[in-house]
Amino acid sequence: MDATLDARALATYFVAVTRGMEVLGSAGADRSVLLSVGRAAFTLLT
């Protein structure tokens, strides 16, 4: 896979996760759970 495309995909992913955490966090979701899910997804992607 092209490294530039991979970097852009990861950047897009992190922006989406951050926005999702802000939305869910304001709705009362537990941030530690969201971070764990984000880490697991990142591990699967890398």
C-alpha distance matrix in Angstrom:
0.0 3.8 6.2 8.7 7.4 6.8 10.3 11.8 11.1 12.7 15.4 16.2 16.4 18.7 20.8 21.3 22.2 24.6 26.2 26.5 28.2 30.6 31.6 32.0 33.6 36.1 36.8 37.7 34.7 34.3 31.7 31.3 30.3 27.7 26.3 26.2 24.3 21.8 21.3 20.9 18.3 16.4 16.8 15.5 12.3 11.7
3.8 0.0 3.8 5.5 5.3 6.1 8.7 10.0 10.6 12.3 14.3 15.3 16.4 18.4 20.1 21.0 22.4 24.3 25.8 26.7 28.3 30.3 31.5 32.3 33.8 36.1 37.1 38.1 35.4 35.1 32.2 32.1 31.4 28.6 27.1 27.4 25.7 22.8 22.5 22.7 20.0 17.7 18.6 17.8 14.3 13.5
6.2 3.8 0.0 3.8 5.5 4.9 6.1 8.6 9.7 10.4 12.1 14.1 15.0 16.4 18.3 19.8 20.8 22.3 24.2 25.3 26.5 28.5 30.1 30.9 31.9 34.4 35.7 36.5 33.7 33.2 30.1 29.8 29.6 26.8 24.9 25.4 24.2 21.0 20.4 21.2 18.8 15.9 17.0 16.9 13.4 12.0
8.7 5.5 3.8 0.0 3.8 5.4 5.1 6.2 8.6 9.9 10.5 12.2 14.1 15.4 16.5 18.3 19.8 21.0 22.6 24.1 25.6 27.1 28.6 29.9 30.9 33.1 34.5 35.6 33.2 32.9 29.8 30.0 29.9 26.8 25.1 26.1 24.8 21.4 21.4 22.4 19.8 17.0 18.8 18.8 15.1 14.3
7.4 5.3 5.5 3.8 0.0 3.8 5.5 5.1 6.1 8.6 9.8 10.4 12.1 14.2 15.3 16.3 18.1 19.8 21.0 22.2 24.1 25.7 26.9 28.0 29.5 31.6 32.7 34.0 31.4 31.5 28.6 29.0 28.4 25.3 24.0 24.9 23.0 19.9 20.3 20.9 17.9 15.7 17.7 17.1 13.3 13.4
6.8 6.1 4.9 5.4 3.8 0.0 3.8 5.4 5.0 6.2 8.6 9.8 10.4 12.3 14.2 15.2 16.3 18.2 20.0 20.7 22.2 24.3 25.6 26.4 27.7 30.1 31.2 32.1 29.3 29.0 26.1 26.1 25.6 22.6 21.1 21.7 20.1 17.0 17.0 17.5 14.7 12.3 14.0 13.6 9.9 9.7
10.3 8.7 6.1 5.1 5.5 3.8 0.0 3.8 5.4 5.1 6.1 8.6 9.7 10.6 12.3 14.1 15.2 16.4 18.3 19.7 20.8 22.6 24.3 25.3 26.2 28.5 30.0 30.9 28.3 27.9 24.7 24.9 24.9 21.9 20.0 21.2 20.0 16.5 16.5 17.9 15.3 12.4 14.6 15.1 11.5 11.0
11.8 10.0 8.6 6.2 5.1 5.4 3.8 0.0 3.8 5.4 5.0 6.1 8.4 9.9 10.5 12.2 14.1 15.2 16.5 18.0 19.8 21.1 22.5 23.9 25.1 27.1 28.5 29.8 27.5 27.6 24.6 25.3 25.1 21.7 20.4 22.0 20.3 16.9 17.7 19.1 16.1 13.8 16.6 16.7 13.0 13.4
11.1 10.6 9.7 8.6 6.1 5.0 5.4 3.8 0.0 3.8 5.5 5.1 6.1 8.7 9.9 10.5 12.2 14.2 15.4 16.2 18.1 20.0 21.0 22.0 23.5 25.7 26.7 27.9 25.4 25.6 22.8 23.4 22.7 19.4 18.5 19.6 17.5 14.4 15.4 16.2 12.9 11.2 14.1 13.6 10.0 11.3
12.7 12.3 10.4 9.9 8.6 6.2 5.1 5.4 3.8 0.0 3.8 5.4 4.9 6.1 8.6 9.7 10.3 12.1 14.2 15.0 16.1 18.2 19.8 20.5 21.6 24.1 25.3 26.1 23.4 23.1 20.1 20.4 20.1 16.9 15.4 16.7 15.1 11.7 12.3 13.7 10.9 8.5 11.5 12.0 8.7 9.4
15.4 14.3 12.1 10.5 9.8 8.6 6.1 5.0 5.5 3.8 0.0 3.8 5.4 5.2 6.2 8.6 9.8 10.5 12.3 14.0 15.2 16.6 18.4 19.7 20.5 22.6 24.3 25.3 23.1 23.0 19.8 20.7 20.8 17.4 16.0 18.0 16.7 13.0 14.1 16.2 13.6 11.3 14.6 15.4 12.3 13.0
16.2 15.3 14.1 12.2 10.4 9.8 8.6 6.1 5.1 5.4 3.8 0.0 3.8 5.5 5.2 6.2 8.6 9.9 10.6 12.1 14.1 15.4 16.5 18.0 19.4 21.2 22.6 24.1 21.9 22.4 19.6 20.9 20.5 16.9 16.3 18.3 16.4 13.0 15.0 16.5 13.4 12.1 15.7 15.8 12.8 14.4
16.4 16.4 15.0 14.1 12.1 10.4 9.7 8.4 6.1 4.9 5.4 3.8 0.0 3.8 5.5 5.1 6.1 8.6 10.0 10.3 12.1 14.2 15.3 16.0 17.5 19.8 20.8 21.9 19.4 19.6 16.9 17.9 17.2 13.7 13.1 14.8 12.7 9.4 11.6 12.8 9.7 8.8 12.5 12.6 10.1 12.2
18.7 18.4 16.4 15.4 14.2 12.3 10.6 9.9 8.7 6.1 5.2 5.5 3.8 0.0 3.8 5.4 5.0 6.0 8.5 9.6 10.3 12.2 14.1 14.9 15.6 18.1 19.6 20.3 18.0 17.8 14.7 15.7 15.8 12.3 11.1 13.5 12.2 8.6 10.5 12.8 10.6 9.1 12.8 13.9 11.9 13.2
20.8 20.1 18.3 16.5 15.3 14.2 12.3 10.5 9.9 8.6 6.2 5.2 5.5 3.8 0.0 3.8 5.5 5.1 6.2 8.4 9.8 10.6 12.4 14.1 14.9 16.6 18.4 19.8 18.0 18.5 15.5 17.4 17.5 13.8 13.3 16.1 14.7 11.4 13.9 16.1 13.8 12.7 16.5 17.4 15.2 16.7
21.3 21.0 19.8 18.3 16.3 15.2 14.1 12.2 10.5 9.7 8.6 6.2 5.1 5.4 3.8 0.0 3.8 5.5 5.2 6.0 8.5 9.9 10.5 11.9 13.6 15.4 16.4 18.1 16.1 17.1 14.7 16.7 16.1 12.3 12.7 15.2 13.0 10.4 13.5 15.1 12.4 12.4 16.2 16.4 14.6 16.9
22.2 22.4 20.8 19.8 18.1 16.3 15.2 14.1 12.2 10.3 9.8 8.6 6.1 5.0 5.5 3.8 0.0 3.8 5.5 5.0 6.0 8.6 9.8 10.2 11.4 13.9 14.9 15.8 13.4 13.9 11.3 13.0 12.4 8.7 8.9 11.5 9.7 7.0 10.3 12.2 10.2 10.4 14.0 14.7 13.7 15.8
24.6 24.3 22.3 21.0 19.8 18.2 16.4 15.2 14.2 12.1 10.5 9.9 8.6 6.0 5.1 5.5 3.8 0.0 3.8 5.4 5.1 6.3 8.7 9.9 10.1 12.2 14.1 15.0 13.3 13.6 10.6 12.8 13.3 9.7 9.6 12.9 12.1 9.4 12.2 14.8 13.4 13.0 16.6 17.9 16.7 18.3
26.2 25.8 24.2 22.6 21.0 20.0 18.3 16.5 15.4 14.2 12.3 10.6 10.0 8.5 6.2 5.2 5.5 3.8 0.0 3.8 5.4 5.1 6.3 8.6 9.6 10.7 12.5 14.3 13.1 14.5 12.2 15.1 15.1 11.5 12.4 15.6 14.2 12.1 15.4 17.4 15.6 15.8 19.5 20.2 19.0 21.0
26.5 26.7 25.3 24.1 22.2 20.7 19.7 18.0 16.2 15.0 14.0 12.1 10.3 9.6 8.4 6.0 5.0 5.4 3.8 0.0 3.8 5.4 5.1 6.0 8.1 9.8 10.5 12.2 10.5 12.2 10.5 13.3 12.5 9.0 10.9 13.6 11.7 10.4 14.0 15.5 13.8 14.9 18.3 18.7 18.0 20.5
28.2 28.3 26.5 25.6 24.1 22.2 20.8 19.8 18.1 16.1 15.2 14.1 12.1 10.3 9.8 8.5 6.0 5.1 5.4 3.8 0.0 3.8 5.5 5.1 5.4 8.2 9.5 10.1 8.2 9.1 7.0 10.1 10.0 6.7 8.4 11.5 10.7 9.6 12.8 14.8 14.0 14.9 18.0 19.1 18.8 20.9
30.6 30.3 28.5 27.1 25.7 24.3 22.6 21.1 20.0 18.2 16.6 15.4 14.2 12.2 10.6 9.9 8.6 6.3 5.1 5.4 3.8 0.0 3.8 5.6 5.0 6.1 8.6 9.9 9.5 10.9 9.1 12.6 13.2 10.3 11.7 15.1 14.5 13.2 16.3 18.5 17.7 18.2 21.5 22.6 22.1 24.0
31.6 31.5 30.1 28.6 26.9 25.6 24.3 22.5 21.0 19.8 18.4 16.5 15.3 14.1 12.4 10.5 9.8 8.7 6.3 5.1 5.5 3.8 0.0 3.8 5.5 5.3 6.4 9.0 8.9 11.5 10.8 14.4 14.1 11.3 13.6 16.5 15.3 14.6 18.1 19.7 18.5 19.7 22.9 23.5 23.1 25.5
32.0 32.3 30.9 29.9 28.0 26.4 25.3 23.9 22.0 20.5 19.7 18.0 16.0 14.9 14.1 11.9 10.2 9.9 8.6 6.0 5.1 5.6 3.8 0.0 3.8 5.4 4.9 6.4 5.4 8.3 8.3 11.8 10.9 8.7 11.7 14.1 12.9 13.1 16.5 17.7 17.1 18.8 21.6 22.2 22.3 24.8
33.6 33.8 31.9 30.9 29.5 27.7 26.2 25.1 23.5 21.6 20.5 19.4 17.5 15.6 14.9 13.6 11.4 10.1 9.6 8.1 5.4 5.0 5.5 3.8 0.0 3.8 5.2 5.1 4.9 6.7 6.4 10.2 10.6 8.9 11.1 14.0 13.8 13.8 16.7 18.5 18.4 19.6 22.4 23.5 23.8 25.8
36.1 36.1 34.4 33.1 31.6 30.1 28.5 27.1 25.7 24.1 22.6 21.2 19.8 18.1 16.6 15.4 13.9 12.2 10.7 9.8 8.2 6.1 5.3 5.4 3.8 0.0 3.8 5.4 7.3 9.9 10.1 13.8 14.2 12.6 14.9 17.8 17.4 17.3 20.4 22.2 21.8 23.0 25.9 26.9 26.9 29.0
36.8 37.1 35.7 34.5 32.7 31.2 30.0 28.5 26.7 25.3 24.3 22.6 20.8 19.6 18.4 16.4 14.9 14.1 12.5 10.5 9.5 8.6 6.4 4.9 5.2 3.8 0.0 3.8 5.9 9.4 10.8 14.2 13.7 12.5 15.5 17.8 17.0 17.7 20.8 22.0 21.7 23.5 26.2 26.8 27.1 29.6
37.7 38.1 36.5 35.6 34.0 32.1 30.9 29.8 27.9 26.1 25.3 24.1 21.9 20.3 19.8 18.1 15.8 15.0 14.3 12.2 10.1 9.9 9.0 6.4 5.1 5.4 3.8 0.0 3.8 6.5 8.7 11.8 11.6 11.4 14.2 16.2 16.1 17.2 19.9 21.2 21.5 23.2 25.5 26.5 27.3 29.5
34.7 35.4 33.7 33.2 31.4 29.3 28.3 27.5 25.4 23.4 23.1 21.9 19.4 18.0 18.0 16.1 13.4 13.3 13.1 10.5 8.2 9.5 8.9 5.4 4.9 7.3 5.9 3.8 0.0 3.8 6.2 8.9 8.1 7.9 11.0 12.6 12.4 13.8 16.5 17.5 17.9 19.8 22.0 22.9 23.8 26.1
34.3 35.1 33.2 32.9 31.5 29.0 27.9 27.6 25.6 23.1 23.0 22.4 19.6 17.8 18.5 17.1 13.9 13.6 14.5 12.2 9.1 10.9 11.5 8.3 6.7 9.9 9.4 6.5 3.8 0.0 3.8 5.6 5.5 6.6 8.9 10.3 11.1 12.7 14.6 15.9 17.0 18.7 20.4 21.8 23.0 24.8
31.7 32.2 30.1 29.8 28.6 26.1 24.7 24.6 22.8 20.1 19.8 19.6 16.9 14.7 15.5 14.7 11.3 10.6 12.2 10.5 7.0 9.1 10.8 8.3 6.4 10.1 10.8 8.7 6.2 3.8 0.0 3.8 5.4 4.9 6.1 8.5 9.8 10.3 12.1 14.1 15.1 16.1 18.1 19.9 20.8 22.3
31.3 32.1 29.8 30.0 29.0 26.1 24.9 25.3 23.4 20.4 20.7 20.9 17.9 15.7 17.4 16.7 13.0 12.8 15.1 13.3 10.1 12.6 14.4 11.8 10.2 13.8 14.2 11.8 8.9 5.6 3.8 0.0 3.8 5.4 5.0 6.2 8.7 9.7 10.5 12.3 14.2 15.1 16.4 18.5 19.9 21.0
30.3 31.4 29.6 29.9 28.4 25.6 24.9 25.1 22.7 20.1 20.8 20.5 17.2 15.8 17.5 16.1 12.4 13.3 15.1 12.5 10.0 13.2 14.1 10.9 10.6 14.2 13.7 11.6 8.1 5.5 5.4 3.8 0.0 3.8 5.4 5.1 6.3 8.6 9.9 10.6 12.4 14.2 15.4 16.8 18.5 20.2
27.7 28.6 26.8 26.8 25.3 22.6 21.9 21.7 19.4 16.9 17.4 16.9 13.7 12.3 13.8 12.3 8.7 9.7 11.5 9.0 6.7 10.3 11.3 8.7 8.9 12.6 12.5 11.4 7.9 6.6 4.9 5.4 3.8 0.0 3.8 5.4 5.1 6.1 8.6 9.9 10.5 12.2 14.2 15.4 16.5 18.4
26.3 27.1 24.9 25.1 24.0 21.1 20.0 20.4 18.5 15.4 16.0 16.3 13.1 11.1 13.3 12.7 8.9 9.6 12.4 10.9 8.4 11.7 13.6 11.7 11.1 14.9 15.5 14.2 11.0 8.9 6.1 5.0 5.4 3.8 0.0 3.8 5.4 4.9 6.1 8.5 9.8 10.3 12.1 14.2 15.1 16.3
26.2 27.4 25.4 26.1 24.9 21.7 21.2 22.0 19.6 16.7 18.0 18.3 14.8 13.5 16.1 15.2 11.5 12.9 15.6 13.6 11.5 15.1 16.5 14.1 14.0 17.8 17.8 16.2 12.6 10.3 8.5 6.2 5.1 5.4 3.8 0.0 3.8 5.4 5.1 6.2 8.6 9.8 10.5 12.4 14.3 15.4
24.3 25.7 24.2 24.8 23.0 20.1 20.0 20.3 17.5 15.1 16.7 16.4 12.7 12.2 14.7 13.0 9.7 12.1 14.2 11.7 10.7 14.5 15.3 12.9 13.8 17.4 17.0 16.1 12.4 11.1 9.8 8.7 6.3 5.1 5.4 3.8 0.0 3.8 5.5 5.1 6.2 8.5 9.9 10.7 12.4 14.4
21.8 22.8 21.0 21.4 19.9 17.0 16.5 16.9 14.4 11.7 13.0 13.0 9.4 8.6 11.4 10.4 7.0 9.4 12.1 10.4 9.6 13.2 14.6 13.1 13.8 17.3 17.7 17.2 13.8 12.7 10.3 9.7 8.6 6.1 4.9 5.4 3.8 0.0 3.8 5.5 5.2 6.1 8.6 9.9 10.5 12.3
21.3 22.5 20.4 21.4 20.3 17.0 16.5 17.7 15.4 12.3 14.1 15.0 11.6 10.5 13.9 13.5 10.3 12.2 15.4 14.0 12.8 16.3 18.1 16.5 16.7 20.4 20.8 19.9 16.5 14.6 12.1 10.5 9.9 8.6 6.1 5.1 5.5 3.8 0.0 3.8 5.4 5.0 6.1 8.6 9.8 10.6
20.9 22.7 21.2 22.4 20.9 17.5 17.9 19.1 16.2 13.7 16.2 16.5 12.8 12.8 16.1 15.1 12.2 14.8 17.4 15.5 14.8 18.5 19.7 17.7 18.5 22.2 22.0 21.2 17.5 15.9 14.1 12.3 10.6 9.9 8.5 6.2 5.1 5.5 3.8 0.0 3.8 5.4 5.1 6.3 8.7 10.1
18.3 20.0 18.8 19.8 17.9 14.7 15.3 16.1 12.9 10.9 13.6 13.4 9.7 10.6 13.8 12.4 10.2 13.4 15.6 13.8 14.0 17.7 18.5 17.1 18.4 21.8 21.7 21.5 17.9 17.0 15.1 14.2 12.4 10.5 9.8 8.6 6.2 5.2 5.4 3.8 0.0 3.8 5.4 5.1 6.3 8.8
16.4 17.7 15.9 17.0 15.7 12.3 12.4 13.8 11.2 8.5 11.3 12.1 8.8 9.1 12.7 12.4 10.4 13.0 15.8 14.9 14.9 18.2 19.7 18.8 19.6 23.0 23.5 23.2 19.8 18.7 16.1 15.1 14.2 12.2 10.3 9.8 8.5 6.1 5.0 5.4 3.8 0.0 3.8 5.4 5.0 6.2
16.8 18.6 17.0 18.8 17.7 14.0 14.6 16.6 14.1 11.5 14.6 15.7 12.5 12.8 16.5 16.2 14.0 16.6 19.5 18.3 18.0 21.5 22.9 21.6 22.4 25.9 26.2 25.5 22.0 20.4 18.1 16.4 15.4 14.2 12.1 10.5 9.9 8.6 6.1 5.1 5.4 3.8 0.0 3.8 5.4 5.3
15.5 17.8 16.9 18.8 17.1 13.6 15.1 16.7 13.6 12.0 15.4 15.8 12.6 13.9 17.4 16.4 14.7 17.9 20.2 18.7 19.1 22.6 23.5 22.2 23.5 26.9 26.8 26.5 22.9 21.8 19.9 18.5 16.8 15.4 14.2 12.4 10.7 9.9 8.6 6.3 5.1 5.4 3.8 0.0 3.8 5.6
12.3 14.3 13.4 15.1 13.3 9.9 11.5 13.0 10.0 8.7 12.3 12.8 10.1 11.9 15.2 14.6 13.7 16.7 19.0 18.0 18.8 22.1 23.1 22.3 23.8 26.9 27.1 27.3 23.8 23.0 20.8 19.9 18.5 16.5 15.1 14.3 12.4 10.5 9.8 8.7 6.3 5.0 5.4 3.8 0.0 3.8
11.7 13.5 12.0 14.3 13.4 9.7 11.0 13.4 11.3 9.4 13.0 14.4 12.2 13.2 16.7 16.9 15.8 18.3 21.0 20.5 20.9 24.0 25.5 24.8 25.8 29.0 29.6 29.5 26.1 24.8 22.3 21.0 20.2 18.4 16.3 15.4 14.4 12.3 10.6 10.1 8.8 6.2 5.3 5.6 3.8 0.0
